[in-house]
Amino acid sequence: MVEQYYNIVTDFYEYGWGQSFHFGHWRKGENFQDSLHRHEAYIAEKVGIKADDNVIDVGCGVGGPARHIHRVTGAKITGVTINEYQVHRANNHTKRAGLSDKVKFVQMDFTKLEFPDNTFDRAYSIEATCHATDLADVYREVYRVLKPGGTFGSYEWLTTDKYDPNNAEHRKIIRNIEYGSGLPPMHSFEDVKKAAKEVGFEIIYEHDLALDTEGAQPWYGKLELSYISTTITHWVTWITEQLGIAAKGSVKAHNMLLHAVDGLVEGGRTGTFTPMHLVVFKKPEAAAKPAPAEPVDA
């Protein structure tokens, strides 16, 4: 489902957002793209990425964050995404930027990474693990491919302490985000802690950047400002799909995105959802292999 979803929505994302498919801690008076770059540099700093590190980007999209993190750190970065079209776009962008010798992208399921154990020094994921039904499925693989002592940072999409599952409006907000973004049920920070413990990670830092509101614009502010442009885009998409120019299913995909916009804005306004709970994990120096996943009864 995720692969098919991104086959259609990737172009919408690039058109409306650029090459970094994520939110950012957006300071007042700051350019939006600059806020995304600062957000990327911040996770690189917290993870401790250095110039001689071999790094994996888990759920890389079209590679905007990987290219920027390479520019600010000098590290070698390999991005993985389940979507073949995104790999094609990411490698083309990287070739045009002249970075193909240091940054590359491959098609891979991040719950079944095809790298040997202990391959990478560092790892990060920016708003991608939300696509996993069970966070332990992702964390287990990242743990396996990290070298002992390696660190992994992730900006997680989570429900917050303000979310009340008995509140119908809260449930609608989260359901709109899930449906519009092609997601399984939303995780909480408790899910993060449980999954980390299950696979052997130590949590060495955690903070929800959405709580840092002093001197900041709402992280969802660009979505609030884009109502007119998204309406125009919707009708242009409908016309071009009717003419056979846009791919079949584009209108349906854009309708899904509009549900996501509604949910994200309301999730931000109510404080029931965050796209930027930063968690940094460490693989112990004396790390054993993580226990295999429990078999699922048929």
Secondary structure by P-SEA (a helix, b strand, c coil): caaaaaacaaaaaaaccccccccccccccccaaaaaaaaaaaaaaaaccccccccccccccccaaaaaaaaaccbbbbbbbccaaaaaaaaaaaaaaccccccccccccccccccccccccbbbbcccccccccaaaaaaaaaaaccccbbbbbbccccccccccccaaaaaaaaaaaaaacccccccaaaaaaaaaaaccccccccccccccccccccaaaaaacaaaaaaaaaaaaaaaaacccccaaaaaaaaaaaaaaaaaaaaaaccccccbbbbbbcccccccccccccccc
